[in-house]
Amino acid sequence: MKVVVGLGNPGSQYAGTRHNIGFDVVDLLAERWCADKAQAKFQSQIREGFWGGHKVLLVRPMTFMNKSGDPVLQIVRFFQLEAADVVVVCDDMNLPTGRLRWRASGSSGGQKGLADILQKLGTEQVPRLRLGVGRPPGQMDPADWVLSRFRSEERQSVEHMTVIAADSVEICLKEGIAAAMNRYNKTEENS
């Protein structure tokens, strides 16, 4: 079994914000795979689907971004999974809007939800897909930036990135993280 965790914040006031792009990718995968109806389990909304010969749990933690590690740890323990069976999809201010980047391991790069997951699982060996949301303009507080919605001129790029991100998760689940990194980290257009 595999787990795809899209990071975001619960509540309609956060829908469509930069921080919730991980939720958007998980929702798109659930739609593509005709996943089961969402169930409230492990402090999350969970949908079950199948892809690449694997049962896949599509997870939207409902604990707010900075506490994303608690539900992920509960899922890993309950299903007796390895950290490598979990794929985290999250926003990243260090990438330009519309770019994406796969990493098999490493630090959180300042993404607090990812940092909490790595800390709770006790390893940096967690595959993750980082989705570019750009840097805040001027002196804008980064917290305010990630809780803001995409500007109209960014929407087409973000919609394209969301589709490419979902495609790349499917490649990761079917062919492995190396295949996803090789295919999607190479070009400016797809990374």
C-alpha positions in Angstrom: 0.0 0.0 0.0 1.1 3.6 -0.7 0.0 6.8 0.9 -0.2 10.2 -0.9 -0.5 13.1 1.6 -1.5 16.4 0.2 -0.7 19.2 2.6 -3.0 22.2 3.3 -5.2 23.7 6.0 -8.8 22.6 6.7 -11.7 25.0 6.2 -13.3 26.8 3.3 -11.4 30.0 4.1 -8.2 28.3 3.0 -9.5 26.8 -0.2 -7.6 28.0 -3.2 -4.7 29.4 -1.2 -1.0 28.7 -2.0 -0.7 26.6 1.1 -3.5 24.2 -0.1 -2.0 23.2 -3.4 -1.3 19.8 -2.0 -5.0 19.3 -1.3 -5.7 20.2 -4.9 -3.4 17.5 -6.3 -4.9 14.8 -4.0 -8.4 15.9 -5.0 -7.5 15.6 -8.7 -6.0 12.1 -8.2 -9.2 11.1 -6.3 -11.3 12.3 -9.2 -9.1 10.5 -11.8 -9.1 7.2 -9.9 -12.8 7.4 -8.9 -11.6 6.9 -5.3 -14.0 6.0 -2.5 -16.0 8.7 -0.7 -13.8 10.6 1.8 -13.9 9.2 5.4 -12.7 10.9 8.5 -9.9 8.8 10.0 -6.5 9.5 11.6 -7.3 13.2 12.0 -7.6 13.3 8.1 -10.0 13.0 5.2 -9.0 9.8 3.5 -10.0 8.4 0.2 -9.0 5.0 -1.1 -8.0 4.4 -4.7 -5.9 2.1 -6.8 -3.1 3.0 -9.1 0.0 1.2 -10.5 -1.0 -2.1 -8.9 -1.2 -0.5 -5.5 -3.9 0.3 -3.1 -3.4 4.0 -2.4 -4.7 6.2 0.4 -5.2 9.8 -0.6 -4.9 11.8 2.6 -5.8 15.4 3.5 -4.7 16.0 7.1 -7.2 18.1 9.0 -4.8 19.2 11.7 -3.6 22.4 10.0 -0.3 22.5 8.2 2.1 22.8 11.1 0.7 19.6 12.7 0.6 17.4 9.6 3.0 14.8 11.2 0.5 13.5 13.7 -2.0 12.0 11.2 0.8 10.7 8.9 2.5 9.0 11.9 -0.8 7.4 12.9 -1.3 6.1 9.3 2.2 4.7 9.1 1.9 3.0 12.4 -1.5 1.6 11.8 -0.7 0.1 8.4 2.9 -0.8 9.4 4.3 1.2 6.5 7.8 2.5 5.8 8.5 6.2 5.3 9.3 5.4 1.6 5.7 4.3 1.2 4.5 7.8 1.9 4.6 10.6 -0.8 4.1 14.2 0.5 2.8 16.8 -1.9 3.3 20.4 -0.6 3.8 24.0 -1.5 7.3 25.5 -1.8 8.1 29.2 -1.7 11.6 28.5 -3.0 10.3 27.5 -6.4 8.8 29.9 -8.9 5.1 29.6 -9.3 4.2 26.8 -11.6 7.4 24.8 -11.2 7.6 21.5 -9.4 10.4 19.4 -8.0 10.7 15.8 -6.7 13.0 14.8 -3.9 13.5 11.4 -2.5 14.8 12.7 0.9 16.4 15.7 2.6 15.4 18.6 4.8 12.0 20.3 4.7 13.4 23.4 3.0 11.4 25.5 5.5 8.0 24.0 4.7 6.6 23.5 8.2 4.1 20.8 7.4 6.8 18.7 5.8 9.1 19.5 8.7 6.6 18.2 11.2 6.1 15.0 9.1 9.9 14.4 9.0 10.2 15.0 12.7 7.4 12.7 13.7 8.5 9.9 11.4 12.1 10.4 12.6 13.6 10.4 9.1 14.3 12.6 6.2 13.8 9.6 3.8 10.3 10.6 2.8 9.6 11.2 -0.9 8.1 14.6 -1.6 6.8 16.6 -4.5 7.3 20.3 -3.9 5.1 22.7 -5.9 6.3 26.2 -6.6 4.1 29.1 -5.2 6.8 31.8 -5.6 8.3 34.2 -3.1 6.3 36.9 -1.4 6.6 40.3 -3.0 8.4 43.1 -1.2 8.3 42.9 2.5 5.1 40.8 2.7 5.1 38.3 5.5 5.7 34.7 4.2 2.9 33.4 6.3 0.5 35.9 4.7 1.8 35.0 1.3 1.1 31.2 1.6 -2.3 31.9 2.9 -3.1 34.2 0.0 -4.9 33.1 -3.2 -3.1 32.9 -6.6 -3.4 36.0 -8.7 -5.4 35.8 -11.9 -2.3 35.9 -14.0 -0.9 32.9 -12.2 -4.0 30.7 -12.4 -3.3 29.1 -15.8 0.3 28.2 -14.7 -1.0 26.8 -11.4 -3.7 24.7 -13.1 -1.1 23.3 -15.5 1.2 22.6 -12.6 -1.5 20.7 -10.7 -2.2 18.4 -13.7 1.5 17.8 -14.2 1.9 17.1 -10.5 -0.9 14.5 -10.5 0.7 12.9 -13.6 4.0 12.8 -11.8 2.6 11.2 -8.7 1.1 8.5 -10.9 4.6 7.9 -12.4 6.1 7.8 -8.9 3.6 5.2 -7.7 3.9 3.1 -10.8 7.6 3.4 -11.7 9.3 4.7 -8.6 10.7 8.0 -7.3 13.8 7.9 -9.6 11.5 7.8 -12.7 9.5 10.7 -11.4 12.6 12.7 -10.6 14.2 11.9 -14.0 11.1 12.8 -15.9 9.9 15.9 -14.0 13.0 17.5 -12.5 14.8 17.9 -15.9 13.0 20.6 -17.8 12.0 24.1 -17.0 8.5 23.4 -18.4 7.8 20.4 -16.2 9.7 21.2 -13.0 
